[in-house]
């Protein structure tokens, strides 16, 4: 997790999505995604109270979970 209050470049924003968009995309709940971000299980950035999720990291996490034999961590 990276937290700062500086201006964010448009290129950075192209690689990140809101937690709400990540929830729609992945099927995970907002609370679960925020917990992953807080616990450094998913890459993202917190700007004020807003979390932005790294798209590539989310795709990698989804792939990792799909490959796991323990399916408790899949979307609900």
C-alpha positions as CSV (number, residue, x, y, z in Angstrom):
1,X,0.0,0.0,0.0
2,X,1.2,3.5,-0.8
3,X,-0.5,6.5,0.7
4,X,0.2,10.1,-0.3
5,X,-1.5,13.3,-1.1
6,X,0.3,14.4,-4.3
7,X,-1.1,15.0,-7.8
8,X,-1.6,11.8,-9.7
9,X,-0.5,11.5,-13.4
10,X,-3.1,10.4,-16.0
11,X,-0.8,7.4,-16.9
12,X,-1.1,6.2,-13.3
13,X,-4.8,6.5,-13.4
14,X,-4.9,4.4,-16.6
15,X,-3.4,1.5,-14.6
16,X,-5.7,1.8,-11.5
17,X,-9.4,1.5,-10.9
18,X,-11.6,2.3,-8.0
19,X,-12.6,-0.3,-5.5
20,X,-16.1,-0.1,-6.7
21,X,-15.0,-0.9,-10.3
22,X,-12.7,-3.6,-9.0
23,X,-15.7,-5.2,-7.2
24,X,-17.8,-5.1,-10.3
25,X,-15.0,-6.6,-12.4
26,X,-13.9,-9.3,-10.0
27,X,-17.1,-10.3,-8.2
28,X,-15.5,-9.6,-4.8
29,X,-17.2,-7.4,-2.2
30,X,-16.0,-3.9,-1.5
31,X,-15.1,-4.9,2.1
32,X,-13.0,-7.9,1.0
33,X,-11.1,-5.8,-1.5
34,X,-10.4,-3.1,1.0
35,X,-9.2,-5.8,3.5
36,X,-6.8,-7.2,0.9
37,X,-5.5,-3.7,0.2
38,X,-5.1,-2.9,3.9
39,X,-3.3,-6.2,4.5
40,X,-1.0,-5.7,1.5
41,X,-2.4,-8.8,-0.2
42,X,-3.4,-6.6,-3.2
43,X,-1.5,-3.7,-4.7
44,X,-3.2,-0.3,-4.6
45,X,-2.9,3.2,-3.4
46,X,-5.0,5.2,-0.9
47,X,-5.6,8.8,-1.7
48,X,-7.4,10.3,1.3
49,X,-10.2,7.9,1.8
50,X,-10.3,6.6,-1.8
51,X,-8.6,3.3,-2.7
52,X,-7.4,2.7,-6.2
53,X,-6.6,-0.9,-7.2
54,X,-3.7,-1.8,-9.6
55,X,-5.5,-3.5,-12.5
56,X,-2.6,-5.9,-13.2
57,X,-2.3,-6.8,-9.5
58,X,-6.1,-7.5,-9.4
59,X,-5.8,-9.8,-12.5
60,X,-2.9,-11.6,-10.9
61,X,-4.7,-12.1,-7.7
62,X,-7.8,-13.5,-9.5
63,X,-5.6,-15.8,-11.5
64,X,-3.8,-17.0,-8.4
65,X,-7.1,-17.7,-6.6
66,X,-8.4,-19.6,-9.6
67,X,-5.3,-21.8,-9.7
68,X,-5.5,-22.5,-5.9
69,X,-7.1,-25.7,-4.7
70,X,-8.7,-23.9,-1.8
71,X,-11.6,-22.1,-3.3
72,X,-12.7,-20.2,-0.1
73,X,-11.2,-17.0,-1.6
74,X,-13.2,-16.9,-4.8
75,X,-15.9,-14.3,-5.5
76,X,-19.2,-14.7,-3.8
